[in-house]
Amino acid sequence: MPAIRPATCADLPRVHEVRHGTAENRLTGPSKVTDKEVLWYMDHAIFLVSQADAGIVQGFTCANHQTGYIWALFVIDGQHRKGRGSGLLGAALQRLKDAGHRQSHLTTGPGTVAEQFYRHRGWIDMGRSLSGEAAFVRHL
Ligand SMILES: CC(C)(COP(=O)(O)OP(=O)(O)OC[C@H]1O[C@@H](n2cnc3c(N)ncnc32)[C@H](O)[C@@H]1OP(=O)(O)O)[C@@H](O)C(=O)NCCC(=O)NCCS
């Protein structure tokens, strides 16, 4: 299994590549993700990377232990279906549980692989958010 570890500042250029290296659910646009937000997750919340044997980061997740929110889960295209997404999500959910949460929540693009991914992993479909995203909750 790929190693999962906390992200460091040295990972940020590769995290940026991963974030822009997926066809679906790209976090683009200054209104959607700012450097300030990314650094906040590193310093004050949960920011994990999935590292392959060769030491290359192929995926990451950001979660918010203050609210139980999963902000981001990305595995670069070409590295899917190797368990990286499940590993990252499981590690983030364990940290949310350890922080005292009984429930986690997130939104994702409707009709995407990610939507099916969450459905198959016990997330409950809560309908659409105001912005039209598919909203999910999961009991921990
Ligand atoms: C969702 C995502 C993180 C899953 O990562 P992953 O490393 O492929 O996940 P895993 O290998 O642990 O699990 C694979 C599961 O994802 C789904 N999946 C992945 N690729 C798929 C594909 N091409 N077609 C259909 N389902 C697919 C399946 O449910 C699959 O489960 P299965 O192999 O048991 O059928 C990844 O597809 C991704 O980064 N997507 C683009 C970014 C994104 O949409 N992120 C979510 C934003 S909230």
The ligand as a Tripos MOL2 file, in Angstrom:
@<TRIPOS>MOLECULE
LIG
   48    50     1     0     0
SMALL
NO_CHARGES

@<TRIPOS>ATOM
      1 C1        -12.3420    9.8710   -6.4920 C.3       1 LIG1
      2 C2        -10.8680    9.5020   -6.4850 C.3       1 LIG1
      3 C3        -10.1630   10.2830   -5.3870 C.3       1 LIG1
      4 C4        -10.7340    8.0040   -6.2010 C.3       1 LIG1
      5 O1         -9.3320    7.7230   -6.0940 O.3       1 LIG1
      6 P1         -8.7480    6.2420   -6.3900 P.3       1 LIG1
      7 O2         -7.3310    6.2560   -5.9630 O.co2     1 LIG1
      8 O3         -9.0580    5.8340   -7.7660 O.co2     1 LIG1
      9 O4         -9.6290    5.4090   -5.3770 O.3       1 LIG1
     10 P2         -9.4700    3.8800   -4.9870 P.3       1 LIG1
     11 O5         -8.4730    3.2120   -5.8510 O.co2     1 LIG1
     12 O6         -9.2790    3.7990   -3.5250 O.co2     1 LIG1
     13 O7        -10.9030    3.3540   -5.2910 O.3       1 LIG1
     14 C5        -11.3170    3.2750   -6.6480 C.3       1 LIG1
     15 C6        -12.7790    3.4960   -6.7140 C.3       1 LIG1
     16 O8        -13.0660    4.7390   -7.3520 O.3       1 LIG1
     17 C7        -14.0320    4.5190   -8.3700 C.3       1 LIG1
     18 N1        -13.3240    4.6700   -9.6290 N.ar      1 LIG1
     19 C8        -12.0530    5.0760   -9.8140 C.ar      1 LIG1
     20 N2        -11.7710    5.1900  -11.1100 N.ar      1 LIG1
     21 C9        -12.8840    4.8400  -11.7680 C.ar      1 LIG1
     22 C10       -13.2390    4.7660  -13.1330 C.ar      1 LIG1
     23 N3        -12.3770    5.0810  -14.1040 N.pl3     1 LIG1
     24 N4        -14.4770    4.3750  -13.4430 N.ar      1 LIG1
     25 C11       -15.3580    4.0430  -12.4890 C.ar      1 LIG1
     26 N5        -15.0910    4.0980  -11.1670 N.ar      1 LIG1
     27 C12       -13.8700    4.4940  -10.8230 C.ar      1 LIG1
     28 C13       -14.6020    3.1600   -8.1140 C.3       1 LIG1
     29 O9        -15.6350    3.2940   -7.1510 O.3       1 LIG1
     30 C14       -13.4320    2.4230   -7.5510 C.3       1 LIG1
     31 O10       -13.7850    1.3960   -6.7090 O.3       1 LIG1
     32 P3        -13.5490   -0.0950   -7.2130 P.3       1 LIG1
     33 O11       -12.1670   -0.1460   -7.8160 O.co2     1 LIG1
     34 O12       -13.7250   -0.8960   -5.9550 O.co2     1 LIG1
     35 O13       -14.6250   -0.3100   -8.2440 O.co2     1 LIG1
     36 C15       -10.2250    9.7630   -7.8660 C.3       1 LIG1
     37 O14       -11.0390    9.1900   -8.8620 O.3       1 LIG1
     38 C16       -10.0060   11.2320   -8.1890 C.2       1 LIG1
     39 O15        -9.0350   11.8560   -7.7560 O.2       1 LIG1
     40 N6        -10.9030   11.8210   -8.9910 N.am      1 LIG1
     41 C17       -10.7010   13.1940   -9.4980 C.3       1 LIG1
     42 C18       -10.7860   14.2230   -8.4050 C.3       1 LIG1
     43 C19       -12.0870   14.1550   -7.6750 C.2       1 LIG1
     44 O16       -13.1500   14.0540   -8.2820 O.2       1 LIG1
     45 N7        -11.9840   14.2390   -6.3320 N.am      1 LIG1
     46 C20       -13.1220   14.3060   -5.4690 C.3       1 LIG1
     47 C21       -13.3800   15.7440   -5.1620 C.3       1 LIG1
     48 S1        -14.4980   15.8980   -3.8080 S.3       1 LIG1
@<TRIPOS>BOND
     1     1     2 1
     2     2     3 1
     3     2     4 1
     4     2    36 1
     5     4     5 1
     6     5     6 1
     7     6     7 2
     8     6     8 1
     9     6     9 1
    10     9    10 1
    11    10    11 2
    12    10    12 1
    13    10    13 1
    14    13    14 1
    15    14    15 1
    16    15    16 1
    17    15    30 1
    18    16    17 1
    19    17    18 1
    20    17    28 1
    21    18    19 ar
    22    18    27 ar
    23    19    20 ar
    24    20    21 ar
    25    21    22 ar
    26    21    27 ar
    27    22    23 1
    28    22    24 ar
    29    24    25 ar
    30    25    26 ar
    31    26    27 ar
    32    28    29 1
    33    28    30 1
    34    30    31 1
    35    31    32 1
    36    32    33 2
    37    32    34 1
    38    32    35 1
    39    36    37 1
    40    36    38 1
    41    38    39 2
    42    38    40 1
    43    40    41 1
    44    41    42 1
    45    42    43 1
    46    43    44 2
    47    43    45 1
    48    45    46 1
    49    46    47 1
    50    47    48 1
@<TRIPOS>SUBSTRUCTURE
     1 LIG1         1 GROUP 0 **** ****
